[in-house]
Amino acid sequence: MFRLSSLALLLSKMPEIINNRTIPKYKSTQTQSSLVFKVRRAAPELIPPAAPTPKEFKELSDIDDQEAFRFQMPLLLFYRSKEQLLGLKSRGRGQDHPAKAIKEALGKALVPYYPFAGRLRERAGRKLVVDCNGEG
């Protein structure tokens, strides 16, 4: 469970992390081994669904369309693969080109979850809708 002070600390560091060209090194909190990595930002790239998806507008429910929830919190989580957790040798699933593997997997995942490849639009009365346009 997040403590309010932990969340406040995370939010206070967010502009520093986002505005830097190079994201600082972080270590995993797992006790098995330390994971150290350095990431360099590249130009943003939109990933469209891997197959055609319906073009439609979906209205947000009243619960999801509350003014208090209209903010973004950039967050990127990394997880170890099952092979890494079990100490097994990798079977070559994207280990050589992880960015390519992530792009392909995201494109496939966006097919059944196609509204995530759309855009939020505001209609009359400040009502939000998702424009399911498949742009990524």
Secondary structure, DSSP 8 states (H G I E B T S, - for coil): ---HHHHHHHHHHHHHHHHSSEEEEEE---SS---EEEEE---------SS----EEEE--TTTT-GGG------------HHHHHT-----SSSS-HHHHHHHHHHHHTTTTGGGGSEEEEEGGGEEEEEE----
